[in-house]
Amino acid sequence: MHEISDKLKSSIEEVNSDMDRMSEIIERIQSETVQLHTVVGENEAGVGNIHEKTQATYEMVKQLDEFIGKNKQTAQDINDIISKFQR
């Protein structure tokens, strides 16, 4: 009976040791999951920032294109006026 009791005690200690190791692994997984969540959040914010800057750049290019178009028309009008005086 004493031998069986020792084996049982040994088995319980092994199980407890395995449970402790599993607990450590779970804690590491949880910690890494939190870190991953943080990184993903930062990436999402970065992508959102890039999107906003892209939109702002597009709007600036659009305005610049309109401005260039107006300047071309003004230059053409000036050329027309100058050509009238050259005749």
PyMOL Python script that loads the backbone (N, CA, C, O; Angstrom):
from pymol import cmd

cmd.read_pdbstr("""\
ATOM      1  N   MET A   1       0.814  -1.188   0.000  1.00  0.00           N
ATOM      2  CA  MET A   1       0.000   0.000   0.000  1.00  0.00           C
ATOM      3  C   MET A   1       0.863   1.259   0.000  1.00  0.00           C
ATOM      4  O   MET A   1       0.540   2.262  -0.636  1.00  0.00           O
ATOM      5  N   HIS A   2       1.967   1.170   0.734  1.00  0.00           N
ATOM      6  CA  HIS A   2       2.865   2.309   0.819  1.00  0.00           C
ATOM      7  C   HIS A   2       3.467   2.612  -0.560  1.00  0.00           C
ATOM      8  O   HIS A   2       3.610   3.772  -0.949  1.00  0.00           O
ATOM      9  N   GLU A   3       3.804   1.582  -1.264  1.00  0.00           N
ATOM     10  CA  GLU A   3       4.373   1.737  -2.623  1.00  0.00           C
ATOM     11  C   GLU A   3       3.356   2.383  -3.567  1.00  0.00           C
ATOM     12  O   GLU A   3       3.713   3.263  -4.350  1.00  0.00           O
ATOM     13  N   ILE A   4       2.138   1.967  -3.499  1.00  0.00           N
ATOM     14  CA  ILE A   4       1.078   2.532  -4.340  1.00  0.00           C
ATOM     15  C   ILE A   4       0.867   4.005  -3.979  1.00  0.00           C
ATOM     16  O   ILE A   4       0.667   4.842  -4.859  1.00  0.00           O
ATOM     17  N   SER A   5       0.910   4.308  -2.708  1.00  0.00           N
ATOM     18  CA  SER A   5       0.743   5.678  -2.247  1.00  0.00           C
ATOM     19  C   SER A   5       1.884   6.569  -2.772  1.00  0.00           C
ATOM     20  O   SER A   5       1.652   7.705  -3.184  1.00  0.00           O
ATOM     21  N   ASP A   6       3.108   6.042  -2.751  1.00  0.00           N
ATOM     22  CA  ASP A   6       4.266   6.793  -3.267  1.00  0.00           C
ATOM     23  C   ASP A   6       4.133   7.028  -4.763  1.00  0.00           C
ATOM     24  O   ASP A   6       4.438   8.116  -5.252  1.00  0.00           O
ATOM     25  N   LYS A   7       3.680   6.020  -5.488  1.00  0.00           N
ATOM     26  CA  LYS A   7       3.484   6.169  -6.931  1.00  0.00           C
ATOM     27  C   LYS A   7       2.399   7.205  -7.232  1.00  0.00           C
ATOM     28  O   LYS A   7       2.531   8.022  -8.143  1.00  0.00           O
ATOM     29  N   LEU A   8       1.347   7.147  -6.457  1.00  0.00           N
ATOM     30  CA  LEU A   8       0.260   8.105  -6.643  1.00  0.00           C
ATOM     31  C   LEU A   8       0.746   9.521  -6.354  1.00  0.00           C
ATOM     32  O   LEU A   8       0.442  10.457  -7.093  1.00  0.00           O
ATOM     33  N   LYS A   9       1.504   9.667  -5.271  1.00  0.00           N
ATOM     34  CA  LYS A   9       2.050  10.975  -4.914  1.00  0.00           C
ATOM     35  C   LYS A   9       2.970  11.474  -6.030  1.00  0.00           C
ATOM     36  O   LYS A   9       2.913  12.646  -6.403  1.00  0.00           O
ATOM     37  N   SER A  10       3.794  10.610  -6.549  1.00  0.00           N
ATOM     38  CA  SER A  10       4.715  10.965  -7.635  1.00  0.00           C
ATOM     39  C   SER A  10       3.940  11.378  -8.888  1.00  0.00           C
ATOM     40  O   SER A  10       4.293  12.345  -9.563  1.00  0.00           O
ATOM     41  N   SER A  11       2.894  10.636  -9.181  1.00  0.00           N
ATOM     42  CA  SER A  11       2.071  10.955 -10.346  1.00  0.00           C
ATOM     43  C   SER A  11       1.395  12.312 -10.170  1.00  0.00           C
ATOM     44  O   SER A  11       1.330  13.098 -11.115  1.00  0.00           O
ATOM     45  N   ILE A  12       0.899  12.587  -8.986  1.00  0.00           N
ATOM     46  CA  ILE A  12       0.242  13.863  -8.715  1.00  0.00           C
ATOM     47  C   ILE A  12       1.254  15.004  -8.837  1.00  0.00           C
ATOM     48  O   ILE A  12       0.922  16.062  -9.370  1.00  0.00           O
ATOM     49  N   GLU A  13       2.468  14.807  -8.359  1.00  0.00           N
ATOM     50  CA  GLU A  13       3.506  15.834  -8.468  1.00  0.00           C
ATOM     51  C   GLU A  13       3.856  16.104  -9.932  1.00  0.00           C
ATOM     52  O   GLU A  13       4.083  17.250 -10.318  1.00  0.00           O
ATOM     53  N   GLU A  14       3.897  15.058 -10.733  1.00  0.00           N
ATOM     54  CA  GLU A  14       4.170  15.225 -12.170  1.00  0.00           C
ATOM     55  C   GLU A  14       3.042  16.005 -12.846  1.00  0.00           C
ATOM     56  O   GLU A  14       3.281  16.894 -13.664  1.00  0.00           O
ATOM     57  N   VAL A  15       1.816  15.651 -12.487  1.00  0.00           N
ATOM     58  CA  VAL A  15       0.667  16.347 -13.049  1.00  0.00           C
ATOM     59  C   VAL A  15       0.718  17.823 -12.644  1.00  0.00           C
ATOM     60  O   VAL A  15       0.493  18.705 -13.473  1.00  0.00           O
ATOM     61  N   ASN A  16       1.011  18.085 -11.377  1.00  0.00           N
ATOM     62  CA  ASN A  16       1.121  19.468 -10.911  1.00  0.00           C
ATOM     63  C   ASN A  16       2.232  20.215 -11.645  1.00  0.00           C
ATOM     64  O   ASN A  16       2.063  21.381 -12.001  1.00  0.00           O
ATOM     65  N   SER A  17       3.330  19.574 -11.866  1.00  0.00           N
ATOM     66  CA  SER A  17       4.445  20.184 -12.595  1.00  0.00           C
ATOM     67  C   SER A  17       4.031  20.486 -14.039  1.00  0.00           C
ATOM     68  O   SER A  17       4.319  21.562 -14.564  1.00  0.00           O
ATOM     69  N   ASP A  18       3.360  19.534 -14.664  1.00  0.00           N
ATOM     70  CA  ASP A  18       2.877  19.744 -16.028  1.00  0.00           C
ATOM     71  C   ASP A  18       1.859  20.888 -16.075  1.00  0.00           C
ATOM     72  O   ASP A  18       1.860  21.683 -17.015  1.00  0.00           O
ATOM     73  N   MET A  19       1.006  20.970 -15.077  1.00  0.00           N
ATOM     74  CA  MET A  19       0.013  22.043 -15.019  1.00  0.00           C
ATOM     75  C   MET A  19       0.705  23.405 -14.869  1.00  0.00           C
ATOM     76  O   MET A  19       0.289  24.389 -15.480  1.00  0.00           O
ATOM     77  N   ASP A  20       1.762  23.451 -14.053  1.00  0.00           N
ATOM     78  CA  ASP A  20       2.517  24.699 -13.888  1.00  0.00           C
ATOM     79  C   ASP A  20       3.140  25.125 -15.217  1.00  0.00           C
ATOM     80  O   ASP A  20       3.092  26.301 -15.580  1.00  0.00           O
ATOM     81  N   ARG A  21       3.715  24.182 -15.931  1.00  0.00           N
ATOM     82  CA  ARG A  21       4.306  24.492 -17.234  1.00  0.00           C
ATOM     83  C   ARG A  21       3.239  24.962 -18.223  1.00  0.00           C
ATOM     84  O   ARG A  21       3.461  25.903 -18.984  1.00  0.00           O
ATOM     85  N   MET A  22       2.087  24.304 -18.206  1.00  0.00           N
ATOM     86  CA  MET A  22       0.994  24.718 -19.092  1.00  0.00           C
ATOM     87  C   MET A  22       0.533  26.128 -18.742  1.00  0.00           C
ATOM     88  O   MET A  22       0.232  26.928 -19.628  1.00  0.00           O
ATOM     89  N   SER A  23       0.479  26.424 -17.462  1.00  0.00           N
ATOM     90  CA  SER A  23       0.071  27.749 -17.019  1.00  0.00           C
ATOM     91  C   SER A  23       1.057  28.807 -17.510  1.00  0.00           C
ATOM     92  O   SER A  23       0.649  29.878 -17.961  1.00  0.00           O
ATOM     93  N   GLU A  24       2.349  28.510 -17.422  1.00  0.00           N
ATOM     94  CA  GLU A  24       3.379  29.434 -17.928  1.00  0.00           C
ATOM     95  C   GLU A  24       3.229  29.652 -19.435  1.00  0.00           C
ATOM     96  O   GLU A  24       3.340  30.776 -19.924  1.00  0.00           O
ATOM     97  N   ILE A  25       2.976  28.571 -20.156  1.00  0.00           N
ATOM     98  CA  ILE A  25       2.805  28.679 -21.613  1.00  0.00           C
ATOM     99  C   ILE A  25       1.575  29.526 -21.939  1.00  0.00           C
ATOM    100  O   ILE A  25       1.619  30.368 -22.836  1.00  0.00           O
ATOM    101  N   ILE A  26       0.496  29.308 -21.223  1.00  0.00           N
ATOM    102  CA  ILE A  26      -0.731  30.083 -21.455  1.00  0.00           C
ATOM    103  C   ILE A  26      -0.485  31.560 -21.165  1.00  0.00           C
ATOM    104  O   ILE A  26      -0.957  32.422 -21.907  1.00  0.00           O
ATOM    105  N   GLU A  27       0.238  31.858 -20.108  1.00  0.00           N
ATOM    106  CA  GLU A  27       0.554  33.249 -19.776  1.00  0.00           C
ATOM    107  C   GLU A  27       1.384  33.897 -20.893  1.00  0.00           C
ATOM    108  O   GLU A  27       1.137  35.043 -21.268  1.00  0.00           O
ATOM    109  N   ARG A  28       2.368  33.159 -21.419  1.00  0.00           N
ATOM    110  CA  ARG A  28       3.179  33.687 -22.530  1.00  0.00           C
ATOM    111  C   ARG A  28       2.322  33.923 -23.768  1.00  0.00           C
ATOM    112  O   ARG A  28       2.475  34.933 -24.455  1.00  0.00           O
ATOM    113  N   ILE A  29       1.433  32.999 -24.043  1.00  0.00           N
ATOM    114  CA  ILE A  29       0.539  33.155 -25.198  1.00  0.00           C
ATOM    115  C   ILE A  29      -0.345  34.384 -25.009  1.00  0.00           C
ATOM    116  O   ILE A  29      -0.538  35.160 -25.945  1.00  0.00           O
ATOM    117  N   GLN A  30      -0.877  34.563 -23.812  1.00  0.00           N
ATOM    118  CA  GLN A  30      -1.714  35.732 -23.540  1.00  0.00           C
ATOM    119  C   GLN A  30      -0.912  37.024 -23.712  1.00  0.00           C
ATOM    120  O   GLN A  30      -1.396  37.990 -24.301  1.00  0.00           O
ATOM    121  N   SER A  31       0.305  37.029 -23.197  1.00  0.00           N
ATOM    122  CA  SER A  31       1.157  38.220 -23.313  1.00  0.00           C
ATOM    123  C   SER A  31       1.463  38.524 -24.774  1.00  0.00           C
ATOM    124  O   SER A  31       1.399  39.678 -25.197  1.00  0.00           O
ATOM    125  N   GLU A  32       1.791  37.500 -25.538  1.00  0.00           N
ATOM    126  CA  GLU A  32       2.096  37.696 -26.953  1.00  0.00           C
ATOM    127  C   GLU A  32       0.850  38.112 -27.734  1.00  0.00           C
ATOM    128  O   GLU A  32       0.942  38.867 -28.703  1.00  0.00           O
ATOM    129  N   THR A  33      -0.296  37.627 -27.317  1.00  0.00           N
ATOM    130  CA  THR A  33      -1.549  38.027 -27.962  1.00  0.00           C
ATOM    131  C   THR A  33      -1.819  39.510 -27.725  1.00  0.00           C
ATOM    132  O   THR A  33      -2.249  40.215 -28.638  1.00  0.00           O
ATOM    133  N   VAL A  34      -1.571  39.982 -26.518  1.00  0.00           N
ATOM    134  CA  VAL A  34      -1.746  41.408 -26.208  1.00  0.00           C
ATOM    135  C   VAL A  34      -0.777  42.240 -27.050  1.00  0.00           C
ATOM    136  O   VAL A  34      -1.157  43.270 -27.607  1.00  0.00           O
ATOM    137  N   GLN A  35       0.469  41.789 -27.138  1.00  0.00           N
ATOM    138  CA  GLN A  35       1.459  42.513 -27.950  1.00  0.00           C
ATOM    139  C   GLN A  35       1.043  42.525 -29.419  1.00  0.00           C
ATOM    140  O   GLN A  35       1.165  43.548 -30.092  1.00  0.00           O
ATOM    141  N   LEU A  36       0.563  41.413 -29.905  1.00  0.00           N
ATOM    142  CA  LEU A  36       0.114  41.330 -31.293  1.00  0.00           C
ATOM    143  C   LEU A  36      -1.061  42.269 -31.530  1.00  0.00           C
ATOM    144  O   LEU A  36      -1.124  42.950 -32.554  1.00  0.00           O
ATOM    145  N   HIS A  37      -1.979  42.302 -30.591  1.00  0.00           N
ATOM    146  CA  HIS A  37      -3.134  43.197 -30.696  1.00  0.00           C
ATOM    147  C   HIS A  37      -2.664  44.656 -30.765  1.00  0.00           C
ATOM    148  O   HIS A  37      -3.196  45.449 -31.541  1.00  0.00           O
ATOM    149  N   THR A  38      -1.678  44.994 -29.960  1.00  0.00           N
ATOM    150  CA  THR A  38      -1.129  46.353 -29.967  1.00  0.00           C
ATOM    151  C   THR A  38      -0.510  46.675 -31.313  1.00  0.00           C
ATOM    152  O   THR A  38      -0.740  47.753 -31.863  1.00  0.00           O
ATOM    153  N   VAL A  39       0.273  45.749 -31.848  1.00  0.00           N
ATOM    154  CA  VAL A  39       0.920  45.966 -33.143  1.00  0.00           C
ATOM    155  C   VAL A  39      -0.120  46.109 -34.245  1.00  0.00           C
ATOM    156  O   VAL A  39      -0.002  46.986 -35.101  1.00  0.00           O
ATOM    157  N   VAL A  40      -1.126  45.266 -34.229  1.00  0.00           N
ATOM    158  CA  VAL A  40      -2.193  45.339 -35.230  1.00  0.00           C
ATOM    159  C   VAL A  40      -2.896  46.687 -35.147  1.00  0.00           C
ATOM    160  O   VAL A  40      -3.187  47.305 -36.171  1.00  0.00           O
ATOM    161  N   GLY A  41      -3.167  47.140 -33.934  1.00  0.00           N
ATOM    162  CA  GLY A  41      -3.798  48.447 -33.757  1.00  0.00           C
ATOM    163  C   GLY A  41      -2.939  49.564 -34.305  1.00  0.00           C
ATOM    164  O   GLY A  41      -3.446  50.480 -34.952  1.00  0.00           O
ATOM    165  N   GLU A  42      -1.629  49.497 -34.050  1.00  0.00           N
ATOM    166  CA  GLU A  42      -0.714  50.507 -34.579  1.00  0.00           C
ATOM    167  C   GLU A  42      -0.677  50.464 -36.101  1.00  0.00           C
ATOM    168  O   GLU A  42      -0.638  51.505 -36.757  1.00  0.00           O
ATOM    169  N   ASN A  43      -0.688  49.265 -36.657  1.00  0.00           N
ATOM    170  CA  ASN A  43      -0.697  49.137 -38.119  1.00  0.00           C
ATOM    171  C   ASN A  43      -1.976  49.713 -38.713  1.00  0.00           C
ATOM    172  O   ASN A  43      -1.938  50.398 -39.735  1.00  0.00           O
ATOM    173  N   GLU A  44      -3.102  49.436 -38.077  1.00  0.00           N
ATOM    174  CA  GLU A  44      -4.371  49.985 -38.559  1.00  0.00           C
ATOM    175  C   GLU A  44      -4.339  51.508 -38.529  1.00  0.00           C
ATOM    176  O   GLU A  44      -4.797  52.164 -39.464  1.00  0.00           O
ATOM    177  N   ALA A  45      -3.800  52.062 -37.457  1.00  0.00           N
ATOM    178  CA  ALA A  45      -3.696  53.522 -37.355  1.00  0.00           C
ATOM    179  C   ALA A  45      -2.771  54.055 -38.446  1.00  0.00           C
ATOM    180  O   ALA A  45      -3.047  55.090 -39.052  1.00  0.00           O
ATOM    181  N   GLY A  46      -1.672  53.342 -38.693  1.00  0.00           N
ATOM    182  CA  GLY A  46      -0.738  53.763 -39.746  1.00  0.00           C
ATOM    183  C   GLY A  46      -1.377  53.731 -41.120  1.00  0.00           C
ATOM    184  O   GLY A  46      -1.180  54.640 -41.926  1.00  0.00           O
ATOM    185  N   VAL A  47      -2.142  52.682 -41.387  1.00  0.00           N
ATOM    186  CA  VAL A  47      -2.827  52.581 -42.674  1.00  0.00           C
ATOM    187  C   VAL A  47      -3.854  53.702 -42.813  1.00  0.00           C
ATOM    188  O   VAL A  47      -3.992  54.300 -43.880  1.00  0.00           O
ATOM    189  N   GLY A  48      -4.567  53.980 -41.735  1.00  0.00           N
ATOM    190  CA  GLY A  48      -5.537  55.079 -41.756  1.00  0.00           C
ATOM    191  C   GLY A  48      -4.854  56.406 -42.014  1.00  0.00           C
ATOM    192  O   GLY A  48      -5.371  57.244 -42.753  1.00  0.00           O
ATOM    193  N   ASN A  49      -3.695  56.600 -41.406  1.00  0.00           N
ATOM    194  CA  ASN A  49      -2.934  57.830 -41.603  1.00  0.00           C
ATOM    195  C   ASN A  49      -2.464  57.940 -43.056  1.00  0.00           C
ATOM    196  O   ASN A  49      -2.537  59.012 -43.656  1.00  0.00           O
ATOM    197  N   ILE A  50      -1.985  56.838 -43.613  1.00  0.00           N
ATOM    198  CA  ILE A  50      -1.556  56.829 -45.019  1.00  0.00           C
ATOM    199  C   ILE A  50      -2.730  57.157 -45.931  1.00  0.00           C
ATOM    200  O   ILE A  50      -2.591  57.914 -46.891  1.00  0.00           O
ATOM    201  N   HIS A  51      -3.880  56.585 -45.624  1.00  0.00           N
ATOM    202  CA  HIS A  51      -5.079  56.839 -46.431  1.00  0.00           C
ATOM    203  C   HIS A  51      -5.451  58.322 -46.386  1.00  0.00           C
ATOM    204  O   HIS A  51      -5.758  58.925 -47.415  1.00  0.00           O
ATOM    205  N   GLU A  52      -5.422  58.895 -45.193  1.00  0.00           N
ATOM    206  CA  GLU A  52      -5.750  60.321 -45.062  1.00  0.00           C
ATOM    207  C   GLU A  52      -4.765  61.184 -45.847  1.00  0.00           C
ATOM    208  O   GLU A  52      -5.165  62.130 -46.525  1.00  0.00           O
ATOM    209  N   LYS A  53      -3.491  60.858 -45.755  1.00  0.00           N
ATOM    210  CA  LYS A  53      -2.482  61.641 -46.475  1.00  0.00           C
ATOM    211  C   LYS A  53      -2.627  61.463 -47.985  1.00  0.00           C
ATOM    212  O   LYS A  53      -2.405  62.405 -48.746  1.00  0.00           O
ATOM    213  N   THR A  54      -2.996  60.269 -48.415  1.00  0.00           N
ATOM    214  CA  THR A  54      -3.217  60.027 -49.837  1.00  0.00           C
ATOM    215  C   THR A  54      -4.392  60.863 -50.335  1.00  0.00           C
ATOM    216  O   THR A  54      -4.328  61.468 -51.405  1.00  0.00           O
ATOM    217  N   GLN A  55      -5.460  60.890 -49.551  1.00  0.00           N
ATOM    218  CA  GLN A  55      -6.627  61.697 -49.922  1.00  0.00           C
ATOM    219  C   GLN A  55      -6.263  63.176 -49.990  1.00  0.00           C
ATOM    220  O   GLN A  55      -6.668  63.875 -50.919  1.00  0.00           O
ATOM    221  N   ALA A  56      -5.500  63.652 -49.009  1.00  0.00           N
ATOM    222  CA  ALA A  56      -5.094  65.058 -48.993  1.00  0.00           C
ATOM    223  C   ALA A  56      -4.222  65.367 -50.206  1.00  0.00           C
ATOM    224  O   ALA A  56      -4.378  66.417 -50.829  1.00  0.00           O
ATOM    225  N   THR A  57      -3.313  64.468 -50.546  1.00  0.00           N
ATOM    226  CA  THR A  57      -2.448  64.659 -51.712  1.00  0.00           C
ATOM    227  C   THR A  57      -3.278  64.693 -52.985  1.00  0.00           C
ATOM    228  O   THR A  57      -3.031  65.516 -53.866  1.00  0.00           O
ATOM    229  N   TYR A  58      -4.257  63.807 -53.089  1.00  0.00           N
ATOM    230  CA  TYR A  58      -5.130  63.774 -54.257  1.00  0.00           C
ATOM    231  C   TYR A  58      -5.864  65.103 -54.412  1.00  0.00           C
ATOM    232  O   TYR A  58      -5.949  65.651 -55.511  1.00  0.00           O
ATOM    233  N   GLU A  59      -6.390  65.612 -53.303  1.00  0.00           N
ATOM    234  CA  GLU A  59      -7.112  66.886 -53.353  1.00  0.00           C
ATOM    235  C   GLU A  59      -6.174  68.020 -53.774  1.00  0.00           C
ATOM    236  O   GLU A  59      -6.569  68.902 -54.537  1.00  0.00           O
ATOM    237  N   MET A  60      -4.946  67.998 -53.282  1.00  0.00           N
ATOM    238  CA  MET A  60      -3.984  69.040 -53.656  1.00  0.00           C
ATOM    239  C   MET A  60      -3.639  68.946 -55.144  1.00  0.00           C
ATOM    240  O   MET A  60      -3.547  69.966 -55.827  1.00  0.00           O
ATOM    241  N   VAL A  61      -3.451  67.742 -55.638  1.00  0.00           N
ATOM    242  CA  VAL A  61      -3.143  67.551 -57.056  1.00  0.00           C
ATOM    243  C   VAL A  61      -4.314  68.012 -57.910  1.00  0.00           C
ATOM    244  O   VAL A  61      -4.122  68.633 -58.955  1.00  0.00           O
ATOM    245  N   LYS A  62      -5.515  67.711 -57.467  1.00  0.00           N
ATOM    246  CA  LYS A  62      -6.718  68.128 -58.188  1.00  0.00           C
ATOM    247  C   LYS A  62      -6.792  69.658 -58.252  1.00  0.00           C
ATOM    248  O   LYS A  62      -7.073  70.218 -59.311  1.00  0.00           O
ATOM    249  N   GLN A  63      -6.545  70.327 -57.141  1.00  0.00           N
ATOM    250  CA  GLN A  63      -6.554  71.785 -57.112  1.00  0.00           C
ATOM    251  C   GLN A  63      -5.438  72.358 -57.979  1.00  0.00           C
ATOM    252  O   GLN A  63      -5.636  73.350 -58.681  1.00  0.00           O
ATOM    253  N   LEU A  64      -4.278  71.736 -57.928  1.00  0.00           N
ATOM    254  CA  LEU A  64      -3.156  72.187 -58.751  1.00  0.00           C
ATOM    255  C   LEU A  64      -3.479  72.045 -60.233  1.00  0.00           C
ATOM    256  O   LEU A  64      -3.139  72.921 -61.028  1.00  0.00           O
ATOM    257  N   ASP A  65      -4.130  70.953 -60.607  1.00  0.00           N
ATOM    258  CA  ASP A  65      -4.523  70.744 -61.994  1.00  0.00           C
ATOM    259  C   ASP A  65      -5.503  71.828 -62.445  1.00  0.00           C
ATOM    260  O   ASP A  65      -5.394  72.350 -63.555  1.00  0.00           O
ATOM    261  N   GLU A  66      -6.457  72.161 -61.579  1.00  0.00           N
ATOM    262  CA  GLU A  66      -7.409  73.234 -61.910  1.00  0.00           C
ATOM    263  C   GLU A  66      -6.680  74.572 -62.059  1.00  0.00           C
ATOM    264  O   GLU A  66      -6.968  75.345 -62.973  1.00  0.00           O
ATOM    265  N   PHE A  67      -5.749  74.833 -61.169  1.00  0.00           N
ATOM    266  CA  PHE A  67      -4.975  76.073 -61.216  1.00  0.00           C
ATOM    267  C   PHE A  67      -4.155  76.147 -62.502  1.00  0.00           C
ATOM    268  O   PHE A  67      -4.085  77.199 -63.137  1.00  0.00           O
ATOM    269  N   ILE A  68      -3.537  75.033 -62.883  1.00  0.00           N
ATOM    270  CA  ILE A  68      -2.749  74.993 -64.124  1.00  0.00           C
ATOM    271  C   ILE A  68      -3.653  75.233 -65.322  1.00  0.00           C
ATOM    272  O   ILE A  68      -3.288  75.962 -66.244  1.00  0.00           O
ATOM    273  N   GLY A  69      -4.829  74.624 -65.310  1.00  0.00           N
ATOM    274  CA  GLY A  69      -5.782  74.831 -66.399  1.00  0.00           C
ATOM    275  C   GLY A  69      -6.167  76.298 -66.534  1.00  0.00           C
ATOM    276  O   GLY A  69      -6.230  76.829 -67.643  1.00  0.00           O
ATOM    277  N   LYS A  70      -6.424  76.953 -65.402  1.00  0.00           N
ATOM    278  CA  LYS A  70      -6.765  78.379 -65.426  1.00  0.00           C
ATOM    279  C   LYS A  70      -5.582  79.214 -65.926  1.00  0.00           C
ATOM    280  O   LYS A  70      -5.765  80.163 -66.688  1.00  0.00           O
ATOM    281  N   ASN A  71      -4.385  78.860 -65.499  1.00  0.00           N
ATOM    282  CA  ASN A  71      -3.196  79.596 -65.953  1.00  0.00           C
ATOM    283  C   ASN A  71      -2.968  79.416 -67.455  1.00  0.00           C
ATOM    284  O   ASN A  71      -2.560  80.352 -68.142  1.00  0.00           O
ATOM    285  N   LYS A  72      -3.232  78.216 -67.954  1.00  0.00           N
ATOM    286  CA  LYS A  72      -3.093  77.993 -69.401  1.00  0.00           C
ATOM    287  C   LYS A  72      -4.074  78.881 -70.161  1.00  0.00           C
ATOM    288  O   LYS A  72      -3.726  79.484 -71.176  1.00  0.00           O
ATOM    289  N   GLN A  73      -5.305  78.952 -69.655  1.00  0.00           N
ATOM    290  CA  GLN A  73      -6.315  79.785 -70.305  1.00  0.00           C
ATOM    291  C   GLN A  73      -5.905  81.259 -70.238  1.00  0.00           C
ATOM    292  O   GLN A  73      -6.043  81.984 -71.223  1.00  0.00           O
ATOM    293  N   THR A  74      -5.412  81.695 -69.107  1.00  0.00           N
ATOM    294  CA  THR A  74      -4.957  83.084 -68.959  1.00  0.00           C
ATOM    295  C   THR A  74      -3.805  83.366 -69.917  1.00  0.00           C
ATOM    296  O   THR A  74      -3.769  84.417 -70.556  1.00  0.00           O
ATOM    297  N   ALA A  75      -2.862  82.426 -70.016  1.00  0.00           N
ATOM    298  CA  ALA A  75      -1.737  82.600 -70.934  1.00  0.00           C
ATOM    299  C   ALA A  75      -2.234  82.673 -72.375  1.00  0.00           C
ATOM    300  O   ALA A  75      -1.723  83.464 -73.168  1.00  0.00           O
ATOM    301  N   GLN A  76      -3.211  81.867 -72.712  1.00  0.00           N
ATOM    302  CA  GLN A  76      -3.762  81.900 -74.070  1.00  0.00           C
ATOM    303  C   GLN A  76      -4.458  83.234 -74.330  1.00  0.00           C
ATOM    304  O   GLN A  76      -4.317  83.808 -75.410  1.00  0.00           O
ATOM    305  N   ASP A  77      -5.207  83.726 -73.344  1.00  0.00           N
ATOM    306  CA  ASP A  77      -5.870  85.023 -73.485  1.00  0.00           C
ATOM    307  C   ASP A  77      -4.847  86.138 -73.679  1.00  0.00           C
ATOM    308  O   ASP A  77      -5.046  87.026 -74.509  1.00  0.00           O
ATOM    309  N   ILE A  78      -3.763  86.098 -72.924  1.00  0.00           N
ATOM    310  CA  ILE A  78      -2.697  87.107 -73.072  1.00  0.00           C
ATOM    311  C   ILE A  78      -2.071  87.018 -74.454  1.00  0.00           C
ATOM    312  O   ILE A  78      -1.822  88.044 -75.087  1.00  0.00           O
ATOM    313  N   ASN A  79      -1.814  85.807 -74.928  1.00  0.00           N
ATOM    314  CA  ASN A  79      -1.248  85.635 -76.277  1.00  0.00           C
ATOM    315  C   ASN A  79      -2.196  86.186 -77.340  1.00  0.00           C
ATOM    316  O   ASN A  79      -1.761  86.803 -78.313  1.00  0.00           O
ATOM    317  N   ASP A  80      -3.492  85.958 -77.142  1.00  0.00           N
ATOM    318  CA  ASP A  80      -4.468  86.489 -78.103  1.00  0.00           C
ATOM    319  C   ASP A  80      -4.431  88.021 -78.121  1.00  0.00           C
ATOM    320  O   ASP A  80      -4.479  88.633 -79.188  1.00  0.00           O
ATOM    321  N   ILE A  81      -4.347  88.631 -76.950  1.00  0.00           N
ATOM    322  CA  ILE A  81      -4.290  90.092 -76.867  1.00  0.00           C
ATOM    323  C   ILE A  81      -3.003  90.607 -77.520  1.00  0.00           C
ATOM    324  O   ILE A  81      -3.029  91.583 -78.270  1.00  0.00           O
ATOM    325  N   ILE A  82      -1.892  89.951 -77.233  1.00  0.00           N
ATOM    326  CA  ILE A  82      -0.616  90.371 -77.816  1.00  0.00           C
ATOM    327  C   ILE A  82      -0.632  90.241 -79.329  1.00  0.00           C
ATOM    328  O   ILE A  82      -0.119  91.104 -80.041  1.00  0.00           O
ATOM    329  N   SER A  83      -1.228  89.153 -79.816  1.00  0.00           N
ATOM    330  CA  SER A  83      -1.257  88.951 -81.276  1.00  0.00           C
ATOM    331  C   SER A  83      -2.096  90.031 -81.961  1.00  0.00           C
ATOM    332  O   SER A  83      -1.830  90.353 -83.118  1.00  0.00           O
ATOM    333  N   LYS A  84      -3.087  90.594 -81.296  1.00  0.00           N
ATOM    334  CA  LYS A  84      -3.886  91.662 -81.874  1.00  0.00           C
ATOM    335  C   LYS A  84      -3.047  92.939 -82.072  1.00  0.00           C
ATOM    336  O   LYS A  84      -3.246  93.676 -83.038  1.00  0.00           O
ATOM    337  N   PHE A  85      -2.125  93.184 -81.159  1.00  0.00           N
ATOM    338  CA  PHE A  85      -1.281  94.364 -81.242  1.00  0.00           C
ATOM    339  C   PHE A  85      -0.156  94.178 -82.264  1.00  0.00           C
ATOM    340  O   PHE A  85       0.395  95.159 -82.763  1.00  0.00           O
ATOM    341  N   GLN A  86       0.180  92.941 -82.571  1.00  0.00           N
ATOM    342  CA  GLN A  86       1.273  92.674 -83.519  1.00  0.00           C
ATOM    343  C   GLN A  86       0.811  92.797 -84.958  1.00  0.00           C
ATOM    344  O   GLN A  86       1.652  92.794 -85.856  1.00  0.00           O
ATOM    345  N   ARG A  87      -0.409  92.900 -85.206  1.00  0.00           N
ATOM    346  CA  ARG A  87      -0.935  92.963 -86.568  1.00  0.00           C
ATOM    347  C   ARG A  87      -0.735  94.271 -87.150  1.00  0.00           C
ATOM    348  O   ARG A  87      -1.120  94.502 -88.297  1.00  0.00           O
TER     349      ARG A  87
END
""", "prot")
cmd.dss("prot")
cmd.show_as("cartoon", "prot")
cmd.util.cbc("prot")
cmd.orient("prot")
